């Protein structure tokens, strides 16, 4: 099922970004599950906004930004959905 693959890809991308962020000295202030849920909710909302029938997750416009944004975590990418979520739930620990 394509939607299951979308969820897996998004979760793996979020996890990779969190690990990169942690490598820069940032720590989450909420459970990881909150970050995952927030990003997945953005995907669901994006799929619904597509107004295509059926409104499946693979049609979410936000996926291009999430899955194609393979550059490393840094402050210059604040426009990226995952980085926005992570920075909203993280603090520098240096």
N, C-alpha and C positions, 0 to 999 in steps of 0.2 A: 504494500500500500504506500503510495507516494506521500501521504500526510505523515505517516510514521517516520519516513526517511527525513522529511522536513524537520520534524521535531528533534530527531537525533542530531541532524546537522547543526541546528540552531544551538542545542545544548552543548555540543562539542565545541562550537565556536565560542560560546560564552565562557565555558570552562578554560579554554586556551587563553582568552583575554584576561580572565581573573588571575590566572597563573603568571601571565606577563606582568600585570599590574603589581602583583605581590613581589615579583622580582625587582620592582622599582621602589619597594618599601611601603607600599600601600596595603592596608588591611580592611576587609569588609567590616562594617559595623552592624550588619544584619546577617542572618543565615544565608548561605549560598542559594537555598531554595527560593528565597525572596527575589534574588536577582534573576534566577531562571524564570520564575513566574512572571515577573515584570516584563521581561523580554518576550516571552511566549504570548503574553496578553497583547503586546504591541503587534505581534504577527497576526493574531486573531482579528484585532481591530482593523489592521491593514487589509486583510482578506475580505472582511465584511464591507469595507469601503470601496472595494473593487467593483461592486455591483454586478458581478458576473455570476451566472448560475452554472454550476453550483459554486458557492463561495468557499472553495477549499483553500487550505493553507498554502498550497503551492502557487496560488494566484496572488499572494500578498506582495504588494509592490515593495514593501520594506525589506524583503528577502535579498534584493540586489545589494542593498547597503550592508546588510548583516553578513551575508555569505561571501560576497565578492570583496569585502574590505579586509584583505588578508595582510595589510601592513601591520607592523608592530604597534603596540600600545604607546601612545605619547600624547602630550597636551595639545598638539596641533590638530588633533582629530576630534575635537569636542562635538562636531556635528554628527558623528557616528552614533547610532542608537545604543549600541552596547556600551560604548564609553560613557555616554550620558548617564545611563543607568548605574554603571559601576561607580562613577564619580559621585553620584547621588547617595550611594550607600557605602562609601569608603572614606578613609582618612589616612593621611600620610603618617607613618610611624617612625620616621627618622628623628 
